[in-house]
Structures are given as structure tokens and as C-alpha cells.
Amino acid sequence: MFESGGDITGFFASRSAHYREVARNELEMGMKTMEIMAEVYVTAFVAGPIAVMIMIVAENMSGQSSLSALMPYFFIFLPLGAIGMIWILSLVVPGESVEITRKESRSSVFDAGIPVVGTQRVDRVFTQEIEARKRLLRFAAILRSPLRHYMSDYRFGIVIGTMLGSVLVLLSMTGIFQDIFPRYPGEMMICLMTIVILVPLVVAYELRRYYVHQVEDQIPDFLRELLDLKDIGMTLQGAVKLISESKIGLLSSELRLVSKDVTFGTSISSALVRLEERVGVLMIKRVISLIVRASEVTDYIRDILIIAIEDMEHFLKMKRERYTVSFAYIMIIYLSFGIFLYTAYQLNVSFISSFQNLNTNIDISGNVLDMFRMSIMLGIFSGIMAGQLSSGSVLAGFKHVILFLVTAVVLFVYVL
């Protein structure tokens, strides 16, 4: 296909420039969409609920309750609107990849073995023993590094959250919520149930996100050191061995395993493939695949490494730009939710107390309950939307949901 190494380098350079331009256009379109969605959110999810709260309080003071009958529809259509906005964001705004995929390495330096012919029968007992041994080894690997497996597989967080939620349900059946929270036992049950279910997932996601960011930040340093060592004429095996002895973070321990595999007779290509299977991060898979393929088809690996470094730096620069822009929109969501809570506080404390000084009996218990329920709903969907704006992931919004719900509980249960 290519006549020389220069043709391969030129092909990689042109494709790299094309994909950078595509990524830049997608980011700009996503930023414009985020700006529009933030404006819609402030209008529909802050100004609207605040206006409804003020009108309900005014009607209750005048002895009317026509708007109170419309509250069930408010609790239906507002979540539907939030779900629609989150869905649109998921389609338009590119999400941050924190995927970790690991698989069992099946490469071997030995022959595949003698094939089984039709007259031979498979030893099922032996096969079952092999499978049982593999399951035992996988379980032992989980025990050796539970945190690594916990963040790699969300099923662990889901199981733990479900167990904690089940315990909470059993406690609620004993009537403990009515004793601790006599005013709002049902609403408190919803808040606590949501929090205890989401906390294990939040921990798993944030650990995974930290791990992926650390690996991605270390890839350019790894590639630069590899480029410098190739410039002085060192082989790929020697360069990897020398880099493994340096301190570049999480990749150092993995590169030491690569060097050990090469020492035991594994080819450098197979050892690097095992590295990407162990780490499981998408960007390390791309980089390792590029290095392996480039080393197989051309001697101009230096130019390929330069292109890979430029691509990685461009990718990290775009991530920082997105985070900077999305941070402003996250602050808008926090400020909007804070304004909602502050308005609820003023309506039920300062505003109502000014009328109570006039010896008028005003029952605000219904107002506070409606506002509490509204704050729970807004806290859940506002948190999810904050995660969608910041990282393009619902999981990234769960930590915001927990913080919003805790704030709402403190205000309506312990302050008002």
C-alpha cells in the first residue's frame, strides 16, 4: 500500500489533522448547545418553580387554593422536561470516556497444541477443573486488588447500593423514620434511599475517573521519553526497560511488568499488548496499538511518535477547554438551586413572620411540604444535568444529586 516510510508518516499526519478538525468542530457545537441548555434550564427549572411558589403562598394567604390542585401536573411535566433536556445533551455534547475494559490475555509463546480429531473425546472433567481454576484465580485477583476491580466494574457499586437501600427499607418498616423524622418521613425516606444507593456508584465512578485522568496525563511523558531514547539509537525493548525505571506515575509499574515479560522471552509487541489489556484505558490502547503497528511496518517510528504526542496533547487541551467552559454552567446550576432554596427560606421565615406579627394565623405547613418535594425533584434532575454538562455522563451527576439532596434536607427539616 505504501512505498516508503515517508508515505506512512504523511498518511498518519493527514488523518491526524483531519480528526483534530472534526473533534474541534464537535467541541464547538457542543459548547453552543450547552449555552442554550443552560439558559433554558434557568428559565424552566428556576424561574418557573419560584414563580409557582410565590403564587401558592399568596393564594394560601388569601384563602384560595386553585394552584395547589395543579401541583401534581407540575411534578409530572417538569421531570419530563428535564429528561428531554438530558437526552438532547447526551446526543449533541460528546461524553468523556472513562471506560476501562480488561480481558484475559491468551497470547502464548508455545504452539497451540495437537488438534482434537473427530474420534477423540474432550475430557469434560479436566475442562471443568480448568474453568474452576480460572474462577479461583479471578477471585484471588479481586482479593489482591479489590479497589481496582471495584472501580472497573460498576456492578459492585450497584450491588452494594442495593444492599444498603434494602437495609434502609427494612428499617423504615420498623417505624424508625416516623420517630426520627415525624414531619416528613416519606420525603426523608426518598432522600436517604437515593443517597445510600448513589454513594457506592459515585465512589466507583470518581475513582475510575481519577485513574483514567492519571493515565492520560502520563501518556505524553511516556511518549516523549520513548522518543528521546529512540533518537539516541536505543531499541524499543531497551527504551521501555529504561523508562520503566523512571517515575512517571501509574504507568511505571505497568512498564516494569512489560520489561519483565520481555526478560522472560516474550516479544516486545506481545508484552505491550498485555500492557494495554491490563490498563484498559481507551487512550493507552490507541497509543500502544499505534506503537506496535508502527514498529512492524516502518523504521520511521520517530515521526509516528511525534504525531502521537501532538494528538495526545491536543486531546488533553480540548478536555481542559471543555472543563473550563462547563464549570461556568455547573456554577449556574448551583447558583440557581441556591436561589430556589433561599427563596423558599425567605417566603417561609421572613415573609410569613411579618404577617404573624399582625396577629394573623397563617398555616404554612402545606407550603413547606410542597417546596420540600419540589426541591427533591429539582435536586435530582439538576444534579444529573450538571453531570451531563460537565462530563457527558449521568454517573458524573450523582455526586451533585447527593449534595443537592443533603442541602434540601438540612434546610427543610432542620432550619424551617
C-alpha positions as CSV (number, residue, x, y, z in Angstrom):
1,M,0.0,0.0,0.0
2,F,2.8,2.4,0.9
3,E,6.1,2.6,-1.0
4,S,8.2,4.1,1.8
5,G,8.1,5.1,5.4
6,G,7.6,8.8,4.4
7,D,4.3,7.8,2.8
8,I,3.2,6.1,6.0
9,T,4.2,9.2,8.1
10,G,2.4,11.5,5.6
11,F,-0.8,9.3,5.8
12,F,-0.8,9.4,9.6
13,A,-0.2,13.1,9.7
14,S,-3.1,13.9,7.3
15,R,-5.5,11.6,9.1
16,S,-4.5,13.1,12.4
17,A,-5.1,16.7,11.2
18,H,-8.5,15.6,9.8
19,Y,-9.6,14.0,13.1
20,R,-8.4,17.0,15.1
21,E,-10.5,19.3,13.0
22,V,-13.5,17.1,13.4
23,A,-13.0,16.9,17.2
24,R,-12.7,20.7,17.3
25,N,-15.9,21.2,15.4
26,E,-17.8,18.8,17.6
27,L,-16.5,20.6,20.7
28,E,-17.6,24.0,19.4
29,M,-21.1,22.7,18.6
30,G,-21.3,21.1,22.0
31,M,-20.4,24.3,23.7
32,K,-23.1,26.2,21.9
33,T,-25.6,23.6,22.8
34,M,-24.6,23.7,26.4
35,E,-25.0,27.5,26.4
36,I,-28.6,27.2,25.1
37,M,-29.5,24.4,27.5
38,A,-28.1,26.4,30.5
39,E,-30.4,29.4,29.6
40,V,-33.4,27.1,29.2
41,Y,-32.6,25.5,32.5
42,V,-32.5,28.8,34.4
43,T,-35.9,29.8,32.9
44,A,-37.7,26.5,33.2
45,F,-36.2,25.0,36.4
46,V,-35.6,28.1,38.5
47,A,-37.8,31.0,37.5
48,G,-40.8,28.7,36.9
49,P,-40.7,26.9,40.3
50,I,-40.0,30.2,42.2
51,A,-43.0,31.9,40.5
52,V,-45.2,28.9,41.3
53,M,-44.0,29.0,45.0
54,I,-44.8,32.7,45.3
55,M,-48.3,32.3,43.8
56,I,-49.1,29.4,46.0
57,V,-48.1,31.3,49.1
58,A,-50.1,34.3,48.0
59,E,-53.2,32.2,47.4
60,N,-53.0,30.4,50.7
61,M,-52.8,33.8,52.5
62,S,-55.9,34.9,50.6
63,G,-57.8,31.7,51.4
64,Q,-57.7,30.3,47.9
65,S,-56.1,27.1,46.7
66,S,-56.7,26.8,42.9
67,L,-53.0,26.5,42.1
68,S,-52.5,23.7,44.7
69,A,-54.6,21.4,42.6
70,L,-52.2,21.9,39.7
71,M,-49.1,20.8,41.7
72,P,-49.4,17.1,40.6
73,Y,-49.2,18.2,37.0
74,F,-46.2,20.3,37.9
75,F,-44.4,17.3,39.4
76,I,-45.1,15.3,36.1
77,F,-44.2,17.7,33.4
78,L,-41.1,19.3,35.0
79,P,-39.3,15.9,35.2
80,L,-40.4,15.1,31.7
81,G,-38.8,18.3,30.5
82,A,-35.7,17.6,32.4
83,I,-35.4,14.1,31.0
84,G,-35.8,15.6,27.5
85,M,-33.0,18.2,28.1
86,I,-30.7,15.5,29.4
87,W,-31.4,13.3,26.4
88,I,-30.7,16.1,24.0
89,L,-27.4,16.9,25.8
90,S,-26.4,13.2,25.6
91,L,-26.9,13.3,21.8
92,V,-25.2,16.6,21.0
93,V,-22.5,17.0,23.6
94,P,-19.6,14.5,23.3
95,G,-19.2,12.5,26.5
96,E,-16.0,12.0,28.4
97,S,-14.7,8.4,28.0
98,V,-13.8,6.8,31.4
99,E,-14.3,3.3,30.1
100,I,-12.0,0.6,31.5
101,T,-12.0,-2.7,29.6
102,R,-9.8,-5.6,30.6
103,K,-9.7,-9.0,29.1
104,E,-7.8,-12.2,29.7
105,S,-4.5,-12.4,27.8
106,R,-4.4,-15.5,25.7
107,S,-1.1,-15.0,23.9
108,S,1.5,-17.7,24.3
109,V,5.0,-18.3,23.0
110,F,4.2,-22.0,22.7
111,D,2.4,-23.9,19.9
112,A,-1.4,-24.1,20.1
113,G,-1.1,-27.9,20.7
114,I,-2.3,-31.0,19.0
115,P,-5.8,-30.5,17.5
116,V,-8.5,-32.8,18.7
117,V,-9.8,-35.0,15.8
118,G,-13.3,-36.3,15.5
119,T,-12.6,-39.7,17.0
120,Q,-11.2,-38.2,20.2
121,R,-13.4,-37.1,23.1
122,V,-12.9,-34.0,25.2
123,D,-12.1,-34.7,28.8
124,R,-15.0,-32.8,30.4
125,V,-13.7,-33.3,34.0
126,F,-10.4,-31.8,33.0
127,T,-12.1,-28.9,31.3
128,Q,-14.3,-28.2,34.3
129,E,-11.2,-28.3,36.6
130,I,-9.5,-25.7,34.3
131,E,-12.6,-23.4,34.4
132,A,-12.8,-23.8,38.2
133,R,-9.1,-22.9,38.5
134,K,-9.6,-19.8,36.3
135,R,-12.6,-18.7,38.5
136,L,-10.4,-19.2,41.6
137,L,-7.6,-17.1,40.1
138,R,-10.0,-14.3,39.2
139,F,-11.4,-14.3,42.7
140,A,-7.9,-14.2,44.1
141,A,-7.1,-11.3,41.8
142,I,-10.1,-9.4,43.2
143,L,-8.9,-10.0,46.7
144,R,-5.4,-8.8,45.9
145,S,-6.6,-5.5,44.4
146,P,-10.3,-5.0,45.4
147,L,-10.2,-1.3,44.7
148,R,-9.1,-1.7,41.2
149,H,-11.8,-4.2,40.4
150,Y,-14.4,-2.1,42.3
151,M,-13.8,0.9,40.0
152,S,-13.5,-1.2,36.9
153,D,-16.9,-2.9,37.2
154,Y,-20.0,-0.8,38.3
155,R,-21.8,-4.0,39.2
156,F,-20.0,-4.0,42.6
157,G,-21.3,-0.5,43.3
158,I,-24.8,-1.4,42.2
159,V,-24.9,-4.5,44.5
160,I,-23.6,-2.5,47.5
161,G,-26.1,0.3,46.9
162,T,-28.9,-2.1,46.5
163,M,-28.0,-3.9,49.8
164,L,-27.8,-0.5,51.6
165,G,-31.1,0.5,50.2
166,S,-32.7,-2.8,51.3
167,V,-31.4,-2.3,54.8
168,L,-33.0,1.2,54.8
169,V,-36.3,-0.2,53.7
170,L,-36.2,-2.8,56.5
171,L,-35.5,0.0,59.0
172,S,-38.4,2.0,57.6
173,M,-40.8,-0.9,58.2
174,T,-40.0,-0.8,61.9
175,G,-41.3,2.8,62.1
176,I,-37.9,4.4,62.9
177,F,-38.3,7.1,60.3
178,Q,-41.6,8.3,61.9
179,D,-39.7,8.5,65.2
180,I,-36.7,10.4,63.9
181,F,-38.4,12.5,61.3
182,P,-42.0,13.0,62.4
183,R,-42.7,15.8,60.0
184,Y,-41.6,14.4,56.6
185,P,-41.0,10.6,57.0
186,G,-41.9,9.8,53.4
187,E,-39.8,12.6,51.8
188,M,-36.8,11.7,54.1
189,M,-37.1,8.1,53.1
190,I,-36.8,9.1,49.4
191,C,-33.8,11.3,50.1
192,L,-31.9,8.8,52.2
193,M,-32.8,6.0,49.8
194,T,-31.4,7.9,46.9
195,I,-28.3,8.9,48.7
196,V,-27.3,5.5,50.0
197,I,-27.9,3.9,46.6
198,L,-25.9,6.5,44.7
199,V,-22.9,6.8,47.1
200,P,-21.2,3.4,46.1
201,L,-21.7,4.3,42.4
202,V,-20.2,7.8,43.0
203,V,-17.2,6.4,44.7
204,A,-16.6,3.8,41.9
205,Y,-17.1,6.5,39.2
206,E,-14.8,9.1,40.8
207,L,-12.1,6.5,41.4
208,R,-12.3,5.4,37.8
209,R,-12.3,8.9,36.5
210,Y,-9.2,9.8,38.6
211,Y,-7.4,6.6,37.4
212,V,-8.2,7.4,33.7
213,H,-7.1,11.0,34.1
214,Q,-3.8,10.0,35.7
215,V,-3.1,7.5,32.9
216,E,-4.0,10.0,30.2
217,D,-1.8,12.8,31.7
218,Q,1.2,10.4,31.9
219,I,1.0,9.2,28.2
220,P,2.7,12.3,26.7
221,D,5.6,12.0,29.2
222,F,5.9,8.3,28.3
223,L,5.9,9.1,24.6
224,R,8.5,11.9,24.9
225,E,10.9,9.7,26.9
226,L,10.4,7.0,24.3
227,L,11.1,9.5,21.5
228,D,14.2,10.8,23.2
229,L,15.6,7.3,23.7
230,K,14.8,6.3,20.1
231,D,16.7,9.4,18.9
232,I,19.9,8.1,20.6
233,G,19.5,4.8,18.8
234,M,18.1,2.6,21.5
235,T,15.9,-0.3,20.6
236,L,12.2,-0.4,21.6
237,Q,12.9,-3.1,24.2
238,G,15.7,-1.1,25.8
239,A,13.8,2.1,25.8
240,V,10.8,0.5,27.6
241,K,13.1,-1.1,30.2
242,L,14.8,2.3,30.8
243,I,11.5,4.2,31.1
244,S,10.1,1.6,33.5
245,E,12.9,2.5,35.9
246,S,11.9,6.2,35.9
247,K,9.0,7.6,37.9
248,I,6.2,8.7,35.6
249,G,3.3,7.7,37.8
250,L,0.9,4.8,37.4
251,L,2.5,3.7,34.1
252,S,5.8,2.9,35.7
253,S,4.6,-0.2,37.5
254,E,2.9,-1.4,34.3
255,L,6.1,-0.8,32.2
256,R,8.1,-2.8,34.7
257,L,5.8,-5.7,34.0
258,V,6.4,-5.2,30.3
259,S,10.2,-5.3,30.9
260,K,9.8,-8.4,33.0
261,D,7.8,-10.1,30.3
262,V,10.5,-9.3,27.7
263,T,13.2,-10.6,30.0
264,F,11.3,-13.9,30.3
265,G,11.3,-14.3,26.5
266,T,8.0,-12.6,25.4
267,S,8.3,-10.4,22.3
268,I,8.0,-6.6,22.9
269,S,4.8,-6.5,20.8
270,S,3.1,-9.1,22.9
271,A,4.3,-7.5,26.1
272,L,2.9,-4.1,25.1
273,V,-0.4,-5.7,24.1
274,R,-0.6,-7.3,27.5
275,L,0.0,-3.8,28.9
276,E,-3.0,-2.3,27.2
277,E,-5.1,-5.2,28.3
278,R,-4.1,-4.7,31.9
279,V,-4.6,-0.9,32.0
280,G,-7.8,-1.0,30.0
281,V,-7.9,2.8,29.3
282,L,-9.0,3.7,25.8
283,M,-6.2,6.2,25.1
284,I,-3.5,3.8,26.2
285,K,-5.0,1.2,23.8
286,R,-4.7,3.7,20.9
287,V,-1.2,4.7,21.8
288,I,0.1,1.1,22.3
289,S,-1.6,-0.1,19.1
290,L,0.0,2.8,17.2
291,I,3.5,2.0,18.6
292,V,3.1,-1.7,17.9
293,R,1.9,-1.3,14.3
294,A,4.4,1.4,13.5
295,S,7.3,-0.8,14.7
296,E,6.1,-3.6,12.5
297,V,5.6,-1.7,9.2
298,T,8.2,1.1,9.3
299,D,11.5,2.2,10.6
300,Y,10.3,5.9,10.8
301,I,8.8,5.3,14.3
302,R,10.2,8.7,15.5
303,D,7.8,10.6,13.2
304,I,4.9,8.4,14.3
305,L,5.7,9.2,17.9
306,I,5.8,12.9,17.2
307,I,2.3,12.7,15.6
308,A,1.0,10.6,18.6
309,I,2.4,13.2,21.1
310,E,0.7,16.1,19.2
311,D,-2.6,14.2,19.1
312,M,-2.5,13.4,22.8
313,E,-1.6,17.0,23.7
314,H,-4.4,18.2,21.5
315,F,-6.8,15.8,23.2
316,L,-5.8,16.9,26.7
317,K,-6.1,20.6,25.7
318,M,-9.6,20.1,24.4
319,K,-10.5,18.3,27.7
320,R,-9.3,21.3,29.7
321,E,-11.2,23.7,27.5
322,R,-14.4,21.8,27.9
323,Y,-13.9,21.6,31.6
324,T,-13.3,25.3,31.8
325,V,-16.5,26.1,29.9
326,S,-18.7,23.5,31.6
327,F,-17.5,24.7,35.0
328,A,-19.3,28.0,34.4
329,Y,-22.5,26.2,33.5
330,I,-22.2,24.0,36.6
331,M,-21.9,27.1,38.7
332,I,-25.1,28.4,37.1
333,I,-26.9,25.2,38.2
334,Y,-25.6,25.5,41.7
335,L,-26.4,29.2,41.9
336,S,-29.9,28.5,40.5
337,F,-30.6,25.8,43.0
338,G,-29.3,28.0,45.8
339,I,-31.6,30.8,44.7
340,F,-34.5,28.4,44.8
341,L,-33.7,27.3,48.4
342,Y,-33.1,30.9,49.5
343,T,-36.4,32.0,48.1
344,A,-38.1,29.1,49.9
345,Y,-36.4,30.2,53.2
346,Q,-37.4,33.9,52.8
347,L,-41.0,33.0,51.9
348,N,-41.5,30.8,54.9
349,V,-39.4,32.7,57.5
350,S,-39.1,36.5,56.9
351,F,-42.2,37.0,54.7
352,I,-44.6,34.9,56.8
353,S,-43.2,36.2,60.1
354,S,-44.0,39.7,59.1
355,F,-47.7,38.8,58.9
356,Q,-47.7,36.8,62.1
357,N,-46.6,39.9,63.9
358,L,-50.0,41.3,62.9
359,N,-51.8,38.6,64.9
360,T,-52.9,36.7,61.8
361,N,-52.9,32.9,61.8
362,I,-51.3,31.6,58.6
363,D,-50.7,27.8,58.1
364,I,-47.5,27.3,56.1
365,S,-47.1,23.6,56.6
366,G,-48.6,22.8,53.2
367,N,-46.4,25.4,51.6
368,V,-43.2,23.9,53.2
369,L,-44.2,20.4,52.2
370,D,-44.8,21.3,48.5
371,M,-41.5,23.2,48.4
372,F,-39.6,20.3,50.0
373,R,-41.0,18.0,47.4
374,M,-40.1,20.4,44.7
375,S,-36.6,20.8,46.0
376,I,-36.1,17.0,46.0
377,M,-37.2,16.8,42.4
378,L,-35.1,19.8,41.3
379,G,-32.1,18.4,43.2
380,I,-32.2,15.1,41.5
381,F,-32.6,16.4,37.9
382,S,-30.4,19.4,38.4
383,G,-27.6,17.1,39.6
384,I,-27.9,14.8,36.7
385,M,-27.9,17.8,34.3
386,A,-24.8,19.1,35.9
387,G,-23.1,15.8,35.3
388,Q,-24.3,15.8,31.7
389,L,-22.9,19.3,31.1
390,S,-19.6,18.6,32.7
391,S,-18.7,15.1,31.5
392,G,-21.5,14.0,29.2
393,S,-22.4,11.2,31.7
394,V,-25.3,10.7,34.1
395,L,-22.9,9.0,36.5
396,A,-20.9,12.2,36.8
397,G,-24.0,14.0,38.1
398,F,-24.7,11.6,41.0
399,K,-22.3,13.5,43.3
400,H,-24.2,16.7,42.6
401,V,-27.5,14.9,43.3
402,I,-26.2,13.8,46.7
403,L,-25.1,17.3,47.6
404,F,-28.3,19.0,46.5
405,L,-30.4,16.5,48.5
406,V,-28.4,16.9,51.6
407,T,-28.7,20.7,51.3
408,A,-32.5,20.4,50.8
409,V,-32.8,18.1,53.8
410,V,-30.8,20.5,56.1
411,L,-33.0,23.5,55.1
412,F,-36.5,21.9,55.2
413,V,-36.0,19.5,58.1
414,Y,-33.6,21.3,60.4
415,V,-34.0,25.0,59.5
416,L,-37.6,25.7,58.5
